Amino acid sequence: MEPTCFEVERVGKVAHLRLCRPDAYNTMTRAFWSELPQLVTELDRTGDVRAVVLSSTGKHFSAGMDLAVFTGGDGGDTLGGGGGRREEGRRRAQLRQTVHVVQETFSALERVRMPVLAAIQGGCIGGAVDMVTAYDMRYCTADAFFVIQEINIGMTADVGTLQRLPKIIPDGVAREMAYRGHRLGAERALEVGLVNHVYDTHDELVAGVLDIAGEIAAKSPLAIWGTKEMLNYTRDHTVADSLEHIAVWQAGMFHPADMIESFTAKAEGRDPEFEDLGPNPESF
């Protein structure tokens, strides 16, 4: 697949995806919603990528959903499809299925075995907030801002913001963003925990996030996968359930080879070398 919305680069064990439609503020066209999950799933399938960075180009990270997707101006059906004389219940049922397809684009980011990091400059608006809340970590420039734009255009956000954001930042802050549709600036985003660090410039941002991803990629990929699995599971389950989940995981996944390599490398004064996870099976 040759993507139209992204540029893809490999930096060692790190994959760098860049949104590449700066003149259109990197809005999310119909192609975006299929390209992103296909790209990250394929990177996960190969088993030799240990971290993913998604950055952007131009003044703004992303202005969210391209309006042509809503209006059908891109040559496809309007969002939800099934126009014309179709019976109303069937049209509504198809819309529900379409929303699930769109939601899956970002849920795929949580399921892949490696951490996914966002490098955000300028505006992160509407669907872009849905997207970055599904990432493991978020970093931004000093000029960045975040807007739950859906409320400003008369709709309820439906692709993950309202489900994930209150588990990242305080509930009251998430509600204020969702109800008011105002800009949350970089300083406030750092203060409430939406981003991990604020960089002065876009170049410093991308370089810094790639460095962090490279540091993660140098760790045991099996241990990183297990850590991501546990953090995501714990977010949505009780402490008791989560403790049981890690106990079962360790019973099947924990073997001492990577731990031995860590201790040996330290004793020998070198960086440890870990085996890649290997490919994900596509079928039986």
TORSEMAR-356638 format. One record per residue (C-alpha): residue number from 1; residue in one letter; chain; z, y, x. Coordinates in Angstrom, 2 decimals. Each point is the difference from the previous one (the first is absolute). Example, Ala and Ser with C-alpha at 12.3 -4.5 7.8 and 13.67 -1.06 7.14 Angstrom:
+-----+------+------+---------+---------+---------+
! pos ! code ! unit !      c3 !      c2 !      c1 !
+-----+------+------+---------+---------+---------+
!   1 !    A !    A !    7.80 !   -4.50 !   12.30 !
!   2 !    S !    A !   -0.66 !    3.44 !    1.37 !
+-----+------+------+---------+---------+---------+
// end
This chain:
+-----+------+------+---------+---------+---------+
! pos ! code ! unit !      c3 !      c2 !      c1 !
+-----+------+------+---------+---------+---------+
!   1 !    M !    A !    0.00 !    0.00 !    0.00 !
!   2 !    E !    A !   -0.95 !    3.43 !    1.31 !
!   3 !    P !    A !    2.55 !    2.41 !   -1.49 !
!   4 !    T !    A !   -1.06 !    3.40 !   -1.30 !
!   5 !    C !    A !    3.45 !    1.58 !   -0.37 !
!   6 !    F !    A !    1.58 !   -1.14 !    3.28 !
!   7 !    E !    A !   -0.62 !   -0.14 !    3.72 !
!   8 !    V !    A !    1.64 !   -2.98 !    1.69 !
!   9 !    E !    A !    1.08 !   -0.20 !    3.63 !
!  10 !    R !    A !    2.03 !   -2.53 !    1.96 !
!  11 !    V !    A !    2.55 !    1.24 !    2.55 !
!  12 !    G !    A !    1.35 !   -3.16 !    1.59 !
!  13 !    K !    A !    1.84 !   -1.87 !   -2.74 !
!  14 !    V !    A !    0.00 !    3.05 !   -2.26 !
!  15 !    A !    A !   -2.69 !    0.70 !   -2.60 !
!  16 !    H !    A !   -0.67 !    3.67 !   -0.73 !
!  17 !    L !    A !   -1.60 !    0.82 !   -3.36 !
!  18 !    R !    A !   -1.14 !    3.58 !   -0.60 !
!  19 !    L !    A !   -0.98 !    1.51 !   -3.32 !
!  20 !    C !    A !   -3.33 !    1.63 !    0.83 !
!  21 !    R !    A !   -1.08 !    2.22 !   -2.89 !
!  22 !    P !    A !    1.55 !    3.32 !    1.12 !
!  23 !    D !    A !   -2.53 !    2.20 !   -1.84 !
!  24 !    A !    A !    1.16 !   -1.61 !   -3.27 !
!  25 !    Y !    A !    3.68 !    0.18 !    1.03 !
!  26 !    N !    A !   -0.07 !   -3.79 !    0.40 !
!  27 !    T !    A !    0.11 !   -0.57 !   -3.74 !
!  28 !    M !    A !    0.09 !   -3.59 !   -1.13 !
!  29 !    T !    A !   -3.43 !   -1.04 !   -1.23 !
!  30 !    R !    A !   -0.72 !   -3.27 !   -1.79 !
!  31 !    A !    A !   -0.87 !   -1.58 !    3.34 !
!  32 !    F !    A !    3.40 !    0.97 !    1.46 !
!  33 !    W !    A !    1.88 !   -2.26 !   -2.42 !
!  34 !    S !    A !   -1.83 !   -3.10 !    1.19 !
!  35 !    E !    A !   -0.44 !    0.91 !    3.66 !
!  36 !    L !    A !    3.68 !    0.60 !    0.83 !
!  37 !    P !    A !    1.38 !   -3.37 !   -1.18 !
!  38 !    Q !    A !   -2.99 !   -1.82 !    1.48 !
!  39 !    L !    A !    0.53 !    1.67 !    3.37 !
!  40 !    V !    A !    3.75 !   -0.63 !    0.28 !
!  41 !    T !    A !   -0.31 !   -3.54 !   -1.39 !
!  42 !    E !    A !   -2.70 !   -0.80 !    2.55 !
!  43 !    L !    A !    2.10 !    1.45 !    2.82 !
!  44 !    D !    A !    2.89 !   -2.16 !   -1.18 !
!  45 !    R !    A !   -2.23 !   -3.05 !   -0.34 !
!  46 !    T !    A !   -1.07 !    0.10 !    3.65 !
!  47 !    G !    A !    3.64 !   -0.21 !    1.10 !
!  48 !    D !    A !   -0.48 !    2.03 !    3.21 !
!  49 !    V !    A !    0.91 !    3.44 !   -1.38 !
!  50 !    R !    A !    3.71 !    0.78 !    0.15 !
!  51 !    A !    A !    0.15 !    3.51 !   -1.49 !
!  52 !    V !    A !   -2.31 !    2.27 !   -2.00 !
!  53 !    V !    A !   -0.15 !    3.80 !    0.06 !
!  54 !    L !    A !   -1.78 !    1.93 !   -2.73 !
!  55 !    S !    A !   -0.80 !    3.60 !    0.80 !
!  56 !    S !    A !   -2.48 !    2.48 !   -1.36 !
!  57 !    T !    A !   -2.45 !    2.73 !    0.98 !
!  58 !    G !    A !   -0.40 !    3.64 !   -0.90 !
!  59 !    K !    A !    2.46 !    2.43 !   -1.55 !
!  60 !    H !    A !    1.61 !   -2.39 !   -2.48 !
!  61 !    F !    A !    1.08 !   -3.62 !    0.15 !
!  62 !    S !    A !   -1.31 !   -0.71 !   -3.51 !
!  63 !    A !    A !   -0.32 !    1.88 !   -3.29 !
!  64 !    G !    A !    0.36 !   -3.24 !   -1.98 !
!  65 !    M !    A !   -2.39 !   -1.51 !   -2.52 !
!  66 !    D !    A !   -3.56 !    1.33 !    0.07 !
!  67 !    L !    A !   -0.65 !    1.61 !   -3.40 !
!  68 !    A !    A !   -3.35 !   -1.79 !   -0.24 !
!  69 !    V !    A !    1.91 !   -3.26 !   -0.49 !
!  70 !    F !    A !    1.61 !    1.46 !   -3.13 !
!  71 !    T !    A !   -3.21 !    1.49 !   -1.38 !
!  72 !    G !    A !   -2.52 !   -2.65 !    1.00 !
!  73 !    G !    A !   -1.81 !    2.56 !    2.12 !
!  74 !    D !    A !   -0.28 !   -2.51 !    2.84 !
!  75 !    G !    A !   -2.38 !   -2.17 !   -2.00 !
!  76 !    G !    A !    2.63 !   -2.51 !   -1.16 !
!  77 !    D !    A !    2.01 !   -0.31 !   -3.16 !
!  78 !    T !    A !    2.79 !    2.48 !   -0.59 !
!  79 !    L !    A !    3.40 !   -1.23 !    1.12 !
!  80 !    G !    A !    0.80 !   -2.77 !   -2.42 !
!  81 !    G !    A !   -3.66 !   -0.71 !   -0.76 !
!  82 !    G !    A !   -1.09 !   -1.62 !   -3.20 !
!  83 !    G !    A !   -1.31 !    3.12 !   -1.68 !
!  84 !    G !    A !   -2.46 !    0.22 !   -2.85 !
!  85 !    R !    A !    0.63 !   -1.92 !   -3.20 !
!  86 !    R !    A !    2.38 !   -2.66 !    1.31 !
!  87 !    E !    A !    2.99 !   -0.76 !   -2.20 !
!  88 !    E !    A !    2.92 !    2.25 !    0.97 !
!  89 !    G !    A !    2.53 !   -2.77 !    0.70 !
!  90 !    R !    A !   -2.40 !   -1.64 !    2.44 !
!  91 !    R !    A !   -0.67 !    3.32 !    1.74 !
!  92 !    R !    A !    3.75 !    0.59 !    0.42 !
!  93 !    A !    A !    0.50 !   -3.54 !    1.29 !
!  94 !    Q !    A !   -2.72 !    0.58 !    2.57 !
!  95 !    L !    A !    1.67 !    3.23 !    1.09 !
!  96 !    R !    A !    3.22 !   -1.92 !    0.62 !
!  97 !    Q !    A !   -1.89 !   -2.45 !    2.21 !
!  98 !    T !    A !   -1.65 !    2.87 !    1.86 !
!  99 !    V !    A !    3.37 !    1.58 !    0.73 !
! 100 !    H !    A !    1.15 !   -3.34 !    1.44 !
! 101 !    V !    A !   -3.07 !   -0.09 !    2.27 !
! 102 !    V !    A !    0.72 !    3.52 !    1.27 !
! 103 !    Q !    A !    3.69 !   -0.80 !    0.51 !
! 104 !    E !    A !   -0.97 !   -3.04 !    2.04 !
! 105 !    T !    A !   -1.71 !    2.25 !    2.57 !
! 106 !    F !    A !    3.38 !    1.30 !    1.14 !
! 107 !    S !    A !    2.05 !   -3.14 !   -0.70 !
! 108 !    A !    A !   -2.22 !   -1.73 !    2.56 !
! 109 !    L !    A !    1.52 !    2.29 !    2.66 !
! 110 !    E !    A !    3.44 !   -1.46 !   -0.69 !
! 111 !    R !    A !   -1.16 !   -3.61 !    0.14 !
! 112 !    V !    A !   -1.71 !    0.02 !    3.38 !
! 113 !    R !    A !    2.05 !   -1.47 !    2.81 !
! 114 !    M !    A !    0.02 !    3.07 !    2.25 !
! 115 !    P !    A !    1.55 !    3.44 !   -0.51 !
! 116 !    V !    A !   -2.28 !    2.76 !   -1.28 !
! 117 !    L !    A !    0.69 !    3.60 !    1.09 !
! 118 !    A !    A !   -1.34 !    3.21 !   -1.54 !
! 119 !    A !    A !   -0.85 !    3.15 !    1.99 !
! 120 !    I !    A !   -0.23 !    2.85 !   -2.51 !
! 121 !    Q !    A !   -1.32 !    3.53 !    0.52 !
! 122 !    G !    A !   -0.41 !    2.75 !   -2.58 !
! 123 !    G !    A !   -0.04 !   -1.01 !   -3.63 !
! 124 !    C !    A !    1.08 !   -3.45 !   -1.18 !
! 125 !    I !    A !   -0.76 !    0.31 !   -3.69 !
! 126 !    G !    A !   -0.01 !   -2.23 !   -3.09 !
! 127 !    G !    A !   -1.34 !   -3.44 !    0.88 !
! 128 !    A !    A !    0.70 !    0.67 !    3.67 !
! 129 !    V !    A !    3.73 !    0.06 !   -0.80 !
! 130 !    D !    A !   -0.44 !   -3.35 !   -1.78 !
! 131 !    M !    A !   -1.61 !   -1.29 !    3.18 !
! 132 !    V !    A !    2.50 !    1.22 !    2.60 !
! 133 !    T !    A !    3.00 !   -1.26 !   -1.98 !
! 134 !    A !    A !   -1.38 !   -3.52 !    0.57 !
! 135 !    Y !    A !    0.03 !    0.49 !    3.78 !
! 136 !    D !    A !    2.82 !   -1.15 !    2.24 !
! 137 !    M !    A !    0.49 !    3.40 !    1.61 !
! 138 !    R !    A !   -1.40 !    3.49 !   -0.45 !
! 139 !    Y !    A !   -0.40 !    2.79 !    2.54 !
! 140 !    C !    A !   -1.48 !    3.46 !   -0.54 !
! 141 !    T !    A !   -0.94 !    3.36 !    1.46 !
! 142 !    A !    A !    2.00 !    3.18 !   -0.57 !
! 143 !    D !    A !   -2.63 !    1.23 !   -2.48 !
! 144 !    A !    A !    0.10 !   -3.16 !   -2.13 !
! 145 !    F !    A !    1.04 !    0.03 !   -3.64 !
! 146 !    F !    A !    0.32 !   -2.63 !   -2.72 !
! 147 !    V !    A !   -0.85 !    0.48 !   -3.69 !
! 148 !    I !    A !    0.24 !   -2.39 !   -2.94 !
! 149 !    Q !    A !   -3.07 !    1.64 !   -1.49 !
! 150 !    E !    A !   -0.34 !   -2.23 !   -3.04 !
! 151 !    I !    A !    2.58 !    1.94 !   -2.04 !
! 152 !    N !    A !   -2.00 !    3.19 !    0.63 !
! 153 !    I !    A !   -3.11 !   -1.48 !   -1.62 !
! 154 !    G !    A !    1.73 !   -1.53 !   -3.02 !
! 155 !    M !    A !    0.51 !   -3.61 !    1.01 !
! 156 !    T !    A !    2.70 !   -2.33 !    1.27 !
! 157 !    A !    A !   -0.42 !   -1.26 !    3.57 !
! 158 !    D !    A !   -0.87 !   -3.69 !   -0.26 !
! 159 !    V !    A !   -0.89 !   -1.41 !    3.42 !
! 160 !    G !    A !    3.43 !   -0.35 !    1.61 !
! 161 !    T !    A !    1.57 !    3.41 !    0.61 !
! 162 !    L !    A !    2.52 !   -0.23 !   -2.85 !
! 163 !    Q !    A !    0.90 !   -3.57 !    0.96 !
! 164 !    R !    A !    0.30 !    0.39 !    3.79 !
! 165 !    L !    A !    0.97 !    3.61 !    0.66 !
! 166 !    P !    A !    3.52 !   -0.21 !   -1.57 !
! 167 !    K !    A !    0.71 !   -2.87 !    2.42 !
! 168 !    I !    A !   -0.97 !    2.18 !    2.98 !
! 169 !    I !    A !    1.61 !    3.35 !   -0.87 !
! 170 !    P !    A !    2.93 !    1.01 !   -2.26 !
! 171 !    D !    A !   -0.70 !   -0.64 !   -3.67 !
! 172 !    G !    A !    0.58 !    3.61 !   -0.99 !
! 173 !    V !    A !   -2.48 !    1.28 !    2.57 !
! 174 !    A !    A !   -2.61 !   -2.51 !   -1.15 !
! 175 !    R !    A !    0.53 !    1.03 !   -3.63 !
! 176 !    E !    A !   -0.32 !    3.68 !    0.83 !
! 177 !    M !    A !   -3.28 !   -0.63 !    1.80 !
! 178 !    A !    A !   -1.27 !   -2.14 !   -2.89 !
! 179 !    Y !    A !    1.02 !    2.43 !   -2.75 !
! 180 !    R !    A !   -0.88 !    3.30 !    1.67 !
! 181 !    G !    A !   -3.08 !   -0.94 !    2.03 !
! 182 !    H !    A !    0.99 !    2.44 !    2.74 !
! 183 !    R !    A !   -0.63 !   -0.22 !    3.71 !
! 184 !    L !    A !    2.54 !   -1.78 !    2.19 !
! 185 !    G !    A !   -0.46 !    1.44 !    3.50 !
! 186 !    A !    A !    0.29 !   -1.84 !    3.29 !
! 187 !    E !    A !    3.49 !    1.27 !    0.84 !
! 188 !    R !    A !    1.39 !   -1.06 !   -3.38 !
! 189 !    A !    A !   -1.89 !   -3.31 !    0.19 !
! 190 !    L !    A !    1.74 !   -0.71 !    3.30 !
! 191 !    E !    A !    3.36 !    1.07 !   -1.42 !
! 192 !    V !    A !   -0.19 !   -2.40 !   -2.96 !
! 193 !    G !    A !   -1.42 !   -2.90 !    2.02 !
! 194 !    L !    A !   -3.59 !   -0.07 !   -1.26 !
! 195 !    V !    A !   -1.28 !    0.38 !    3.56 !
! 196 !    N !    A !    1.50 !   -1.22 !    3.27 !
! 197 !    H !    A !   -1.10 !    2.87 !    2.23 !
! 198 !    V !    A !   -1.90 !    3.28 !   -0.16 !
! 199 !    Y !    A !   -2.51 !    0.89 !    2.72 !
! 200 !    D !    A !   -1.28 !    3.48 !    0.78 !
! 201 !    T !    A !   -3.71 !   -0.82 !    0.09 !
! 202 !    H !    A !   -2.40 !   -2.60 !   -1.34 !
! 203 !    D !    A !   -0.87 !   -1.24 !    3.49 !
! 204 !    E !    A !    3.68 !   -0.44 !    0.86 !
! 205 !    L !    A !    0.53 !   -1.80 !   -3.31 !
! 206 !    V !    A !   -2.73 !   -2.58 !    0.53 !
! 207 !    A !    A !    0.93 !   -0.58 !    3.64 !
! 208 !    G !    A !    3.68 !   -0.33 !   -0.88 !
! 209 !    V !    A !   -0.55 !   -2.45 !   -2.87 !
! 210 !    L !    A !   -2.37 !   -2.11 !    2.11 !
! 211 !    D !    A !    2.71 !   -0.15 !    2.69 !
! 212 !    I !    A !    2.56 !   -1.17 !   -2.58 !
! 213 !    A !    A !   -2.44 !   -2.60 !   -1.31 !
! 214 !    G !    A !   -0.63 !   -1.17 !    3.56 !
! 215 !    E !    A !    3.74 !   -0.41 !    0.55 !
! 216 !    I !    A !    0.25 !   -2.12 !   -3.17 !
! 217 !    A !    A !   -3.04 !   -2.05 !    1.09 !
! 218 !    A !    A !    1.79 !   -0.91 !    3.23 !
! 219 !    K !    A !    2.78 !   -1.79 !   -1.92 !
! 220 !    S !    A !   -0.13 !   -3.58 !   -1.21 !
! 221 !    P !    A !   -2.53 !    0.06 !   -2.86 !
! 222 !    L !    A !    1.80 !   -2.85 !   -1.74 !
! 223 !    A !    A !    3.30 !    1.89 !    0.11 !
! 224 !    I !    A !   -1.72 !    3.17 !   -1.23 !
! 225 !    W !    A !   -1.60 !   -1.88 !   -2.89 !
! 226 !    G !    A !    3.35 !   -1.49 !   -0.96 !
! 227 !    T !    A !    1.64 !    3.43 !    0.19 !
! 228 !    K !    A !   -2.64 !    1.58 !   -2.25 !
! 229 !    E !    A !    0.26 !   -2.89 !   -2.45 !
! 230 !    M !    A !    3.78 !    0.37 !   -0.19 !
! 231 !    L !    A !    0.01 !    3.78 !   -0.37 !
! 232 !    N !    A !   -2.53 !   -0.12 !   -2.84 !
! 233 !    Y !    A !    1.81 !   -2.86 !   -1.72 !
! 234 !    T !    A !    3.40 !    1.68 !    0.31 !
! 235 !    R !    A !   -1.35 !    3.20 !   -1.54 !
! 236 !    D !    A !   -0.73 !   -1.87 !   -3.24 !
! 237 !    H !    A !    2.83 !   -2.59 !   -0.10 !
! 238 !    T !    A !    3.77 !   -0.30 !    0.19 !
! 239 !    V !    A !    1.87 !   -0.37 !    3.28 !
! 240 !    A !    A !    0.88 !   -3.61 !   -0.90 !
! 241 !    D !    A !   -3.61 !   -0.90 !   -0.78 !
! 242 !    S !    A !   -1.16 !    1.71 !    3.19 !
! 243 !    L !    A !    2.51 !   -1.85 !    2.17 !
! 244 !    E !    A !   -1.23 !   -3.27 !   -1.46 !
! 245 !    H !    A !   -3.60 !    1.01 !    0.65 !
! 246 !    I !    A !    0.65 !    0.69 !    3.70 !
! 247 !    A !    A !    1.93 !   -3.26 !    0.31 !
! 248 !    V !    A !   -2.96 !   -1.97 !   -1.34 !
! 249 !    W !    A !   -2.44 !    2.03 !    2.13 !
! 250 !    Q !    A !    1.96 !   -0.65 !    3.18 !
! 251 !    A !    A !    0.27 !   -3.69 !   -0.78 !
! 252 !    G !    A !   -3.78 !   -0.24 !   -0.01 !
! 253 !    M !    A !   -1.22 !    2.80 !    2.27 !
! 254 !    F !    A !    2.57 !    0.47 !    2.74 !
! 255 !    H !    A !   -0.77 !   -1.75 !    3.28 !
! 256 !    P !    A !    1.39 !    1.14 !    3.36 !
! 257 !    A !    A !   -3.29 !    0.41 !    1.91 !
! 258 !    D !    A !   -0.29 !    3.78 !   -0.50 !
! 259 !    M !    A !    3.70 !    0.52 !    0.71 !
! 260 !    I !    A !   -0.28 !   -1.98 !    3.23 !
! 261 !    E !    A !   -3.05 !    2.04 !    0.99 !
! 262 !    S !    A !    1.92 !    3.23 !   -0.67 !
! 263 !    F !    A !    2.90 !   -1.04 !    2.24 !
! 264 !    T !    A !   -2.30 !   -1.39 !    2.70 !
! 265 !    A !    A !   -2.13 !    3.14 !    0.11 !
! 266 !    K !    A !    3.08 !    2.20 !    0.29 !
! 267 !    A !    A !    1.37 !   -2.11 !    2.84 !
! 268 !    E !    A !   -3.37 !    0.16 !    1.78 !
! 269 !    G !    A !   -0.40 !    3.73 !   -0.53 !
! 270 !    R !    A !   -3.20 !   -0.23 !   -2.04 !
! 271 !    D !    A !   -1.15 !    0.60 !   -3.56 !
! 272 !    P !    A !    0.21 !   -3.06 !   -2.25 !
! 273 !    E !    A !   -3.18 !   -1.65 !   -1.18 !
! 274 !    F !    A !   -0.01 !   -1.50 !   -3.47 !
! 275 !    E !    A !   -2.52 !   -2.24 !   -1.70 !
! 276 !    D !    A !   -1.95 !    1.58 !   -2.88 !
! 277 !    L !    A !    0.83 !   -1.16 !   -3.51 !
! 278 !    G !    A !   -3.40 !   -1.61 !   -0.34 !
! 279 !    P !    A !   -2.41 !    0.24 !   -2.92 !
! 280 !    N !    A !    1.00 !   -0.08 !   -3.61 !
! 281 !    P !    A !   -1.78 !   -2.88 !   -1.78 !
! 282 !    E !    A !   -2.63 !    1.21 !   -2.45 !
! 283 !    S !    A !   -0.07 !   -3.26 !   -1.91 !
! 284 !    F !    A !    0.94 !   -3.68 !    0.29 !
+-----+------+------+---------+---------+---------+
// end
